[in-house]
Amino acid sequence: MELPESELDLIEQVKKCQNMTIFSAVLAIDIALGNNDRHWHNWLPQRQLNGDVFLRAVDFSRAWPTYHPPRPFESLRNENTEQAWRQWHALGVVYDHKSASDACEIIKTLSGDWLANLFEQLPVEWMVDASGPELCDWWAKYWTARVDDTLAFLQSGAWT
């Protein structure tokens, strides 16, 4: 299935989406990671044999750890992530706090050891300016609080 080329294509794709809560889960992850670039062309549509569409988020290249530490929530205002979120209502997407909370609970459990193992397996070319140990240290000290603050930010209405 191709990416939407027009607003009408986007509306049709979202109408066929069978995993609508993915938007809330990915919004929570994007905010936690400081991703300012979630837009409608970085959702991968997967069409099922019955015609249903499942959307998968791709492209976290403007998120932590590329930008370290993650961007403050307010700095995401007027960026692609916030602008796409503001279009949800027109597309029939409803924020689902349970999905956002569930996603945050999962990513909160990822340990510093998990992250260190991940960094050891990455090609050197993929590493960012901060060192693996520096990133792991930040994660160990601040990640849980960042995720909790993300949920509070969403619960308060985000950028409203």
N, C-alpha and C positions, 0 to 999 in steps of 0.2 A: 504494500500500500504506500502511496506517495504522501509526502508532506503536503499540508494544505497550502494552496497558492493564493486563495482569496479568503475573505471573511466568511463567505458563504460555505466554502470548503471546510473551514474550521468549525463552523456551526454544525455542519453535517457530521463531521468526525466526532465531535463531542457528544452529539445526540446518540451516536451509535456506541459510545464508550460504555463498556460493561463494568469498569472498575473506577467509578467516579470518585471514590474516596481517596484514590491515588493523589489527587490534586492537593488535598489537605495534608497527607503524609509527606509528600515531597516539599510542600511549602515549609513545613516544620524543619525538615532536614536542610533545605536551602537557607533558611534564616539562621539555623544553628551554625552552619558552615560559612555564613556571610556571602552566599552566592547572590550577586546582583544581576545575573543574566539569565534567569529562567523566562523564556519566551516561548511562543507557540511553535517555533520551528525546532525546538530541542525536546520534543516529545516524539518518541518512536511509536507509530501505530502498528499494531500487530493484528491483522485481520484473521479471524477464525473461519473455518470452513462454512459455518452457518451464517456468516456475514457480520457477526459481532466484532467489535474492535476493542482491544485492550491497549492502553497507552502505557509506555515505559519512559521514564525520565532518562535523558542522556545529557552529556556535556555539563560537567561540574568544574570546568576549567577556570572559572573566575571565582572559585570558592577556596576555603582553607583546604590544603596547606599552600596553594599557590599564593594566596594573600594571607600572610601571617602577621599578627593574629587575625582571626576572622573580623570582617567589617562590623562596626556597631550597627545595631538594628536601624537606627534613624538614618544612617548613611545609605541605606537601601531605598529610601524614599525617592520617588521619581525615576528609579532605575527599572530595568525590564521586569524584574521579579515583582515589584510592587505594581507596575502597570498591568501586567498579566493578571494579577490577583484582583485588580479593580474591574477587570472584564468578566470575572466569574459569573456575576449575577445575570448579565446579558446572555451568557452561554448556558445558563441553567445549572451552573456548578454551585453547590452549597458547601460552605465550610463545615467540616465534620471534626469536632474537637477530639472525639474518641480515636479517630484514625491518626490525627496529629500526635496525640498523646502516646498512642501505641508505638508509633514510629520513633518518638523521642525516647521512650523506655528501652527500645531495642538498641538504638545508637548509644545510649548512655551506658550500656553494659559493656561496650567495646573497650577493652583494657589497653593500658600502655604496652603490655607485652604483645597484644594483637597488632598494635600499630607498629611496634618495632619489627615484628616478623614481616609485616607488609612492606615496610621500607627496605628491608634486606633483600626482598625479592624483586624490587623495581629496578629497571635499567637506570644506569647513572644519568642518562639524558633526561629522564623524567623528574629527577630531583629538582627542588626549587632552591631559592637562595638560602633559606634556613636549613640547618643540618638536621639529619634524622634524630640525633639525641636532643637537640633543642626543641624540635617539634614534639617528641615523645614527652619531654619534661613539661611543656606547656599543656599537653593533653592530660597528663597525670594530675596537674595542679588545677586546671581551669575547666576541663571539658564538662564535668557533671554540672557545675554551676552555670555554664553557658547553655546547656540543654534546659535546665530548670528555668533560666531567664527567658529562653525562647518560648517555652510553654506559657509563662506569665504574660509575655508580650502578645502572644496569639489570643490568650484568654481575655486580655484587655481590649481586643479589637484591632490589634496590629497598628496600621497607619491611619486609623480613622480619627 
